[in-house]
Amino acid sequence: FEFVKMGDADGSGEVDVNDATTIQKIAAEMETPDTRTLFASDVNGDGVVSVTDATAIQKYSADIFEGAGVTGKTFWVW
């Protein structure tokens, strides 16, 4: 079991623009994510890691929380 902060795609413990970049690379199939990264990256909960998730993280990083989905929330996963 572990805690996963939603939006923390790069595993740094923080949600920032670097996570949006990681998600863009995943969406473009330039990176192959592990299970934790896939879970943390899908901040809008639609089951797909896409540019929409990256945009939500960018909003969250700019303190715009409307449209940010569950970015920044912590979930206990296994």
C-alpha positions in Angstrom: 0.0 0.0 0.0 1.1 3.5 -0.6 -0.2 7.1 -0.6 -0.4 8.6 -4.1 -0.8 12.4 -4.6 -3.0 12.8 -7.7 -1.1 14.7 -10.4 2.3 13.7 -9.1 3.2 11.9 -12.3 7.0 12.1 -11.8 6.9 10.8 -8.2 8.6 13.8 -6.7 6.0 14.2 -4.0 4.9 17.6 -5.4 2.5 18.5 -8.1 4.0 21.0 -10.5 4.5 21.8 -14.2 7.1 18.9 -14.4 4.2 16.5 -13.9 2.3 18.1 -16.7 5.3 17.5 -19.0 5.5 13.9 -17.9 1.8 13.4 -18.7 2.2 15.0 -22.1 5.1 12.5 -22.8 2.9 9.6 -21.6 0.0 10.8 -23.8 2.3 11.1 -26.8 3.6 7.5 -26.0 7.2 8.9 -25.5 7.2 7.3 -22.0 5.8 4.1 -20.6 4.3 4.7 -17.2 4.2 2.2 -14.3 0.9 1.5 -12.5 1.4 4.2 -9.8 2.2 6.8 -12.4 -0.9 5.9 -14.5 -3.1 6.2 -11.4 -1.6 9.5 -10.3 -1.8 11.0 -13.8 -5.5 10.5 -14.5 -6.7 13.5 -12.5 -10.0 13.9 -14.3 -10.9 10.3 -13.7 -11.9 9.4 -17.3 -9.6 6.3 -17.4 -7.2 7.9 -20.0 -4.0 9.8 -19.4 -4.2 12.7 -21.9 -3.4 16.3 -22.5 -6.6 17.1 -20.5 -4.9 15.8 -17.4 -1.8 17.8 -18.1 -4.0 21.0 -18.4 -5.7 20.2 -15.1 -2.3 20.0 -13.4 -1.2 23.3 -15.1 -4.4 24.9 -13.7 -3.7 23.5 -10.2 -0.1 24.8 -10.4 -1.4 28.2 -11.2 -3.9 28.1 -8.2 -6.9 27.7 -10.5 -8.8 24.8 -8.9 -11.9 24.8 -11.1 -11.3 22.2 -13.8 -8.3 20.7 -11.9 -10.2 17.4 -11.1 -8.7 15.6 -8.1 -5.2 17.1 -8.5 -3.4 17.4 -5.2 -5.7 15.0 -3.3 -4.0 12.0 -1.8 -5.3 8.4 -2.2 -4.3 5.2 -0.5 -3.7 2.6 -3.2 -2.3 -0.9 -3.5 
